[in-house]
């Protein structure tokens, strides 16, 4: 692992390369994630010790002034308890098996979940730590249903770092008999150090392919896309609000996409629905509205024949239109916009897609785009992509009324390196991007400020 420590003016203070060394008894290992505690960095590691027949989760911790790492064991589980699994990448939760690390929005606490072997019940062991590695929860979650009938949507850690919320999509025998809508139910479970409580809710005659939990200071919501016809084609946004303590359902709404959104997407109002949507980020605006962002993401495969009769498969990853919707505290859509974009790659995906943020009541999107912004019908535009590593950096602003404008920040001709626009890191009103081209690299800091020029607000 390679570290660079910069001051606020992007001056390099220290760089360090750290190699994690394991004994011969370690047969599998994976770093689940990294979390900071002021001047300390914790690398959270999960490994299998063959001699001890145990899976061990540890932290390698160092102060960033000297990077002198020391190891601390967080927990261990007997190998007989755990399913045989591969190790998964950090910052994502795998719904079937494995170990994953989930960090809360403020990065003050993290959970680790491990799938436990059980033929008849969906079982996970949940651990919750604060950023100083103090353990707050050690809990076994069990649902008396077969593994394939229970699909994890997401696991979230509360802002105060003391509660875990687990959202699952469950296919029960009872729901099989439904005449309309999805034949499943959603279950949200609240876990603390001494309690577990579950709320069940149904999407009735609608299809809600997936939901995302959003945690506020004083409220809890589940939000996602829904359809009335086919499960994987969406026509609006579903909204559930629950009490964060009792999990009582307080509000339930199904908002069809607005006419403006349909015009953005198709040029004029058509009887079409959106598909292949993936959650990207939820932003809370200054007045408490939610800005819900997603992207049309899908993969295609192409078989490339070779002269000798063989062939290889080439996989292309598509990152197309940006979908953004503003939802008020009552669960109603204030506006919904579709930003037309066509980007794809079969290589590094870091240079396409986008990073989103907010300032005041406006939403901002940073994207790489081609030389020209394409004009579409009905006063629409489309951002394109010339290549994965040769692009102009643009910013798009959507204001509180849903109107959007954009401008180019950096032109490709003036850049020494392209920037990894999908991996932006937010800090205050600034966004940081890493750029790389061969051995050359840069860090870019962009700060949002509101200026007034002859009465007009500029980016």
RARAPE-V196548 format. One line per field, one symbol per residue. ss: DSSP state (~ for helix, > for strand, _ for the rest). phi: phi as a letter, one per 20 degrees, with the letter a starting at -180 (. if undefined). A space follows every 50 residues. Layout:
BEGIN
ss = ???
phi = ???
END
This chain:
BEGIN
ss = _>>>>>_____>>>>>>________>>>>>>>>>>>>__>>>>>>>>>>_ ___>>>>>>>>>>______>>>>>>>>>~~~>________________>> >>>_____>>>>>>>>_____>>>>>>>>>____>>>>>>>>>___~~~> >>>>>>>______>>>>>>>____~~~_______>>>>>>>____>>>>> >_____>____>>>>____>>>>>>>>_____>>_>>>>>>>______>> >>>>>>__~~~~~~~~_______>>_>>>>>>>>_____>>>>>>>>>>> >>>>>_____>>>>>>>>>>>>>>>>>_____>>>>>>>>>_>>>___~~ ~__>>>>>>__>>>>>>>>____>>>___>>>>___>__>_>>>>>>>__ ___>>>>>>>_~~~___>>_~~~_>>>__>>>>>>>>__>>>>>>>>___ >>>__>>>_
phi = .ddcddefemefebcbdcdfddfffedbbbeerccdcledddeeccbdef felbecdccecbeffcleecdcfeabcffffdffbeedffmbdefdbocb dcdfgeldbbdcdcfdfafdbfccedcccefemeedbccdeccfbfgfec dfeaccdffemdcddddcdcddfffgefecnfebcdcdddcdfcbbccdd bdeleeddfbccecddfcbccccaecbddcfdcdcadebcdcffeemffe bbbcdfgffffffgfdnbfcecceclecfcadddefenfedddbbfcbcc ccedfdgenercedddddcdgedccdcefendfebccddfbcbbbdcfef ecmacdbbcmdddccdcebffcefedflldccedbebfcbbeeccdddef eneccbbeecegfeefcedffedfdebmedcdcedbbmeebbdddddece ddclndfdf
END
